[in-house]
Structure formats: C-alpha cells, structure tokens
Amino acid sequence: MSQRTTPRRLLAAAAATGLILSACTAVDEDPDTDDEAIAAEEPDAPADDEPSDEDTTDSSDSTDDAEDTEDPAAGGDITTGDGVTEEACPEAVNPDNGCIYLGVLSDLTEGPFAALAVPITDAQRAYWAQVNEAGGIAGFDVDIDTYTRDTKYQPAEHAAAYQQIEPNILAIAQSLGTVNTESVLSDMDANDIVAVPASWWSGYAFSENDHGLIMETGYSYCVEAMVGLDWYGESHGEITSIAAVGYPGDYGGDSAAGAQLWAEQNGVDDVTVIPTGPNQVTGGQDAVVSAVMAAQPDVVLLAVGPAENAEIVGKLAGGGFTGRFLGSLPTWNPALLESAAAPALVGLYNHLAPTEQWDGTSAGTEAMKASLDGELPANGGYIIGWVMNYPMHALLEKAADSGDLTRAGVRAAMDGLEVDFDGMAEAITYGGEGAEVAVSGLIVGTPNAEAPLGIETTNEFFSGPSFEAIGYDQACSASS
C-alpha cells in the first residue's frame, strides 16, 4: 500500500454542532399478532442509487506515490493512504476538502434485520452530514454513501460486498451481524481495517476474537442478560427459574450464556435454554410457547425479533402464563403496540437497551433529535445508528491529530481511545481486554403508547452486582 502526505488543514469548529467528543428485524406476517400492522411501520428500503463499480473503483487513488506537502498554519502534515483522497467527495459539502471514504455493510432490503438497519444507516448519514457541514475532519469530508452495500444479512453476501469495497475504504462505519463480520475479520486484520459493528457479541471485548479491530458500543448480549436479571431481582423479587429464548449463535447464544452465568453466580439451578429462529425460517413460535409453558419460569429472556416477540408474549399471556419477559435490544418495534399482543406486552414485557432511548436527556440524544428536526424515526434503529458514529468520529480525529490517516495509523489510534458518547451510552476506553473495555449500564423500557417510539424508559443507567462478581475473561459464547 502506498502512502501520501497531504497538508494538515485546520480542524473544523464542530463543537458548535455538539459532535466533537470530549473524551434486529424485519417483521414477518402472522395473523395471531397482527404483524401486518408491524410491517406497515417498516421504513422503505433505500433506493438503489449506489454508484456502479465502474464509477467508484478508483476513487481512493490508492496508488499515488508518497508526496510531502506542508501547511504551516495547520501545524504539519497528515500521511494518508487507501480510502483517503485529496480530491473532494462526490457532492462534497466542502469542495476544497479531501475525502475520507468509509464502508457500510448492512441489511437494507430483504434480510431479517432490514427494519432496523435502514434507520441505522439513515442516522449515520445524518451524523456525518453534520460533521461535514461543520467543516469535516482535518480538511477532509467523510463519505459513507459511495461504499454502502446491502448484504441481506448473509455471510456470503457480506464477504463479497466487503471484497468489492475493500480497496477503496479507510474503515467500516457499519458492519451488521457478528457472523457476517467474522467472515471477513482475517482480511480486515491483514489490511488494518477497523469497523463499528451493528451487533453486540461478548467476543468483541477480546483481541483473540476481534484482533483489536472492532469498536463496540454499549454492552454485549451476555452482559445484557446478567444485568437484566439483576434488575428484575431488584424490581420484581426473587428469581428461582429462567427461560432463555433466542436465535442460535452470537445473539441468542450469547444471551443464554449470560443467563447461565448469572444463575451460577446467584445459586439458581433452573435455567431452560430454548433456541428458535425468525418466523421466516420457523414458520411461527408455537414450539417456543409450548416449551415456556411447560417450564413455567419466573422470567423469560428474549433474544429474537419484534415479530417473534409479539407472538411469544401474546400467545403465552393468552394461555395464562404470568411470568415476566425481558427483551433484548432488537426485540422492540413501536408498531407492536398496534398488534393483538399489545396488552400483554404492556403488562408483562420490559425492553433492555445499552443506550438512552428517544426520551433520554443527554447531549447526544438532543443532538440526535435535532438531526430530524424533532420528528420521530420509524423505530429505535435510528438511535443505534447515531450512537455508532461516536467511536469512529473520535478515532478519525485522534488519527488526524497524530498526523497519520492511513489504515495502520487509524488502527494504532484505537489503543487508549476514550469515547463518552455525549452521555448516550456508558463511556468506553478501547484497546483493553474483557472487563477493561466492557460496560454494563442498562436502560430499562416499558411499552407505553404515549411515549416516543412506544417506550417509556428509566432515566439512569442500571448496573447490578453480578457482572462485576462474575468477571469477564473470555467470550461468553461462540459467535456461531
């Protein structure tokens, strides 16, 4: 890889925008739960306006010879390489700036997480648009559109799209799905490409799994289960039995592993693990409903999608089940309040999240709301997408400050990087191992038709005692 040295431009006064840093599921139709109403709330998939490979293949100008230039007023040189050009971005906000190209590998049309992934990506566009409008980063605008690709939540599609965009990007702003991300991690390692994942696997906290390339946001599914059970114990009483229902792999598997670790720590012997899949695969959740009804647990942990959530909670409540449900981050969609399961969800379900939701009060949440002029997005995917940008923004700023916007320079800048998410999520210091980097703060939500996005949340992060007592010295589960 060749490198170039370009003038270091004056850093933009992005503090005025609140962006300078100080420190999963498309719903399937199911008549039993009125999923037609849920599906009606899904955002439209983005138009297929991506430029062709012929138009974009050479945009990174990665074969330029090294060149030394200097801007004394800006304080020195910035070395650049693949994914960074002296030429402006397409439709640049600042035509005199160069361009940093970031990739997006997401589920944007027909995969099981499209309903969340589309607003995730919309939020990322809005965030970086504000950064560019404030002057960009060290004389560069940031482009995430040119190399956005739809992977349909398929590892083979993800890997193919990655290979297509890899020569032309500096880093990956969104890589949706743990198994998908793992399919390209070895190549990312060889090419020094860091990424922000749209997934929350416990293995991301350990370099043996992520090679120090993955910038997680918030806790893992495993930690979510531990802390969620602590919250239940404090809020609803003693737990004597648990059922963990979820998709196999990093999502449901990690959540179930967290439940089992919590049970061992707290002397609970009765834990039932019930694997399931999306309704598109299983055709429905009757087997889960039967298994939970037979087990009669005090609490059911759900690591599924919104459609499965509605069916499971609705049918169990209709059958007389009186236990409580704790739903992982991707289990909620505000359209569930229009389904037949709404009364059961309001009475028996709580949503767990690693970040403030729309009714949060942090500076980050206020900046997110301002990006939509106070309008509500389709669902909480927009919140996820907004939070995901903070670590990449901080990383690029740190690398630029060090004078090295090459892939290797960006990767090196991750060590010790502190990100506070403007209060939207618990602060993380990247580059550590296990408990050194993992966070546990939980925001608990209760369905409420009068609340923004149908969820009324607690206003402080909850962290119970079990996570610290258990320790965090390896991934809770395998990712697949």
C-alpha positions, 0 to 999 in steps of 0.5 A: 500500500502506498502512502501520501502526505497531504497538508494538515488543514485546520480542524473544523469548529464542530463543537458548535454542532455538539459532535466533537467528543470530549473524551434486529428485524424485519417483521414477518406476517402472522395473523395471531399478532397482527404483524401486518400492522408491524410491517406497515411501520417498516421504513422503505428500503433505500433506493438503489442509487449506489454508484456502479463499480465502474464509477467508484473503483478508483476513487481512493487513488490508492496508488499515488506515490508518497508526496510531502506537502506542508501547511504551516498554519495547520501545524504539519502534515497528515500521511494518508493512504487507501480510502483517503483522497485529496480530491473532494467527495462526490457532492462534497459539502466542502469542495476544497476538502479531501475525502475520507471514504468509509464502508457500510455493510448492512441489511437494507432490503430483504434480510431479517434485520432490514427494519432496523438497519435502514434507520441505522444507516439513515442516522449515520448519514445524518451524523456525518452530514453534520460533521461535514457541514461543520467543516469535516475532519482535518480538511477532509469530508467523510463519505459513507454513501459511495461504499454502502452495500446491502448484504441481506444479512448473509455471510456470503453476501457480506464477504463479497460486498466487503471484497468489492469495497475493500480497496477503496475504504479507510474503515467500516462505519457499519458492519451488521451481524457478528457472523457476517463480520467474522467472515471477513475479520482475517482480511480486515486484520491483514489490511488494518481495517477497523469497523463499528459493528451493528451487533453486540457479541461478548467476543468483541471485548477480546483481541483473540476474537476481534484482533483489536479491530472492532469498536463496540458500543454499549454492552454485549448480549451476555452482559445484557442478560446478567444485568437484566436479571439483576434488575428484575431481582431488584424490581420484581423479587426473587428469581428461582427459574429462567427461560432463555429464548433466542436465535442460535449463535452470537445473539441468542447464544450469547444471551443464554450464556449470560443467563447461565452465568448469572444463575451460577453466580446467584445459586439458581439451578433452573435455567431452560435454554430454548433456541428458535429462529425468525418466523421466516425460517420457523414458520411461527413460535408455537414450539417456543410457547409450548416449551415456556409453558411447560417450564413455567419460569419466573422470567423469560429472556428474549433474544429474537425479533419484534415479530417473534416477540409479539407472538411469544408474549401474546400467545403465552399471556393468552394461555395464562402464563404470568411470568415476566419477559425481558427483551433484548435490544432488537426485540422492540418495534413501536408498531407492536403496540398496534398488534393483538399482543399489545396488552400483554406486552404492556403488562408483562414485557420490559425492553433492555437497551445499552443506550438512552432511548428517544426520551433520554436527556443527554447531549447526544440524544438532543443532538440526535433529535435535532438531526430530524428536526424533532420528528420521530424515526420509524423505530429505535434503529435510528438511535443505534445508528447515531450512537455508532458514529461516536467511536469512529468520529473520535478515532478519525480525529485522534488519527488526524491529530497524530498526523497519520490517516492511513489504515495502520495509523487509524488502527494504532489510534484505537489503543487508549481511545476514550469515547463518552458518547455525549452521555448516550451510552456508558463511556468506553476506553478501547484497546483493553481486554474483557472487563477493561473495555466492557460496560454494563449500564442498562436502560430499562423500557416499558411499552407505553403508547404515549411515549416516543417510539412506544417506550417509556424508559428509566432515566439512569443507567442500571448496573447490578452486582453480578457482572462485576462478581462474575468477571469477564475473561473470555467470550461468553459464547461462540459467535456461531 
